[in-house]
Every structure is written in C-alpha cells, then in structure tokens.
C-alpha cells in the first residue's frame, strides 16, 4: 500500500466565481490527490464575507483577512483596528493578507499600497499573526518595508507565489521569511526561479496553487484548482532531489509551524 500524502494548499482563492457552483467536487478531486487542508486568501471585503461562509461549512479550510495591493486605492480609510477585528471573526482566520506591493500592473497608486502594507504589518504584529505578502516588480520597496517594520517588532512572513531574485530571497531568508512555490516553477521559462528555490532551505518552503490562477504544467492554460498542487509537489521533489512523500510532509510541517496551528 502506498504512502498517503497530506498536502496543504497554502494559498488559494476558493471564494472566486470559478468555484461557486462546484466547490464540493473540486475539494473531492483535491482530496484524491492528497490535499487535506487549504488556506483560502482574502483580497477585499466582499471576498472576506464569502470566506467566512466557506469556513463555517468546511472544517479543513482556513482563511485570512487582507486587502490585495490591487485594491488599496478603494481602502484608503482602512485602519489597523478594522483588520484586527476581522481576524477575530472566526477561529480559522489564521493570517493577514494578502497584502504587499505590485508595481507591475499599478491598479492602485504606490502611496496607497505602501500605507496599506504597513497597516497590515502592524495588525500582524499586534495579533502575533502571520503576514502573507504579494510582491511583484517591487523587490527593493518590499524588502525596505519588511526590514524596517520587523525591527520595531518581530512577525512571521510568508512570501506568496515567490518569483523573486536570488539576492532578494537571501535577504528575506535573513528576516526569517518562508516562501511559497506556485505552479510557476513548473513553467519551461522558470529555470532561474528553479535555481532560487534550490537555495532556499526545505524547512522554509510551502506549496500553493493560487487557484484559479497559474495552473502548473501540464495543466497550463486551464482554470487552476487545488488538486493540481500535486504537479508542483512532484516538480519540487525532483528539484530538491527528495521524495514526494518527504517533501509533502516537510511543507505541511512548515505550514503548521508558520501559522502555529494544530491539525
């Protein structure tokens, strides 16, 4: 009898419209591929309301509260206390985010993104929670804010869907960061990213789908879902010259430690 996997999808968006009508089916498919737990990520207030309903129905799903960098122009009046109050609305809300900086699309102005990012960090510090960080085309600014704030009070950081440079990764490692690998690492043009993940210690790595986005090979181009994390796991196990079973166990244990939960 084969070893049963116990995988956690550390970043998905189960509240998105792609999953509204068939979430039970999608979760069953994921279960068949060894996915046991999920962290569904908040991007704005409407997203959070849907997440709370999901948490009520499914005991093996965790959630977060946060405002995505794309949305910060609409949340300039957001306060630290509002973030904290939302964290307390369900026992399975275990993280702050996703927050961070995205200067690639510029859906929101730089100032509102930076202010929002800092507020999320402060809420995280006050609640001893874990911060889920989105960073795109903003390595310098993301590091400067994290490095500055962590000097005020330590907090735990997860770099979601990490695609940064080797230099950025090493700076973040020095801050104690964890790194989540998405299906992007399976893409043919991701050789540099693969080299970065080779240098990140196994005890700092998590796995995610970011579903419904970023389907890994060989599902690229399709709507992504948590069951596809198996392809990312297999790719990472080859990259790390380790077994699928060992890496599944390691990344699950990393999640448990990072979010300080009991499963």
Helices and strands as residue ranges (DSSP letters): E 7-12, G 17-19, H 23-32, E 35-40, H 45-57, E 61-65, G 69-74, H 80-87, E 93-102, H 110-127, E 130-136, H 139-152, E 156-159, H 166-174, E 178-181, G 183-186, H 191-199, G 202-204, E 205-207, G 226-228, H 229-239, H 244-259
